[in-house]
Amino acid sequence: MQVLQSKSRKLIIASVAVAAAIVSLILIISSGIATPVSTSSGLASKTVYFTIIMSDNGPLEGMNGSAHHVSQVWPVITVQQGEAVVILLLSRNSSEAHGFEISHYFNQGVALEPGGSYIIKFVANDPGSFLITCPIFCAIHQLMDFGRLIVQSNSTS
């Protein structure tokens, strides 16, 4: 019975986190924050949206559940070269800050206190594979150092 209650509790927590992410994304889009990103050559070809939930427990522990994907790269964000990228970061931690950075595209990184949120916007002009990490030491830091941004080249050669 206790195992069933624990699984139900985890399912409820995951459902609430997903609902919060969806509501946040709707608010971002409706508020005009998610407008196309300008480049020196005009507007990006397309805008793509992602949500990263940072949590210190439950099914989303780590970054979007990276604690449960320890033998693989996680999370993976894949975009096409030239696309505008909007990433909504949501901190659902109970007690400490967690960070987020993407090599090359968001080197300055950000630290979010529990309950915090942040929006990252950039145009993925350079193809390649870029490391997504947590730039600050925290209890689950080792579970947040294996993500990747993959920018696929538009070249046909």
RAWOVEN-V211511 format. One record per run of one state. SS is the DSSP state (A for helix, B for strand, O for the rest). FROM is the first residue (numbers start at 1). TO is the last residue. If there is no record, write none. Layout:
SS|FROM|TO ; SS|FROM|TO
This chain:
O|1|1 ; A|2|31 ; O|32|37 ; B|38|39 ; O|40|41 ; B|42|43 ; O|44|46 ; B|47|55 ; O|56|61 ; B|62|63 ; O|64|65 ; A|66|68 ; O|69|75 ; B|76|80 ; O|81|83 ; B|84|91 ; O|92|97 ; B|98|102 ; O|103|105 ; B|106|112 ; O|113|116 ; B|117|123 ; O|124|127 ; B|128|133 ; O|134|140 ; A|141|143 ; O|144|146 ; B|147|152 ; O|153|157
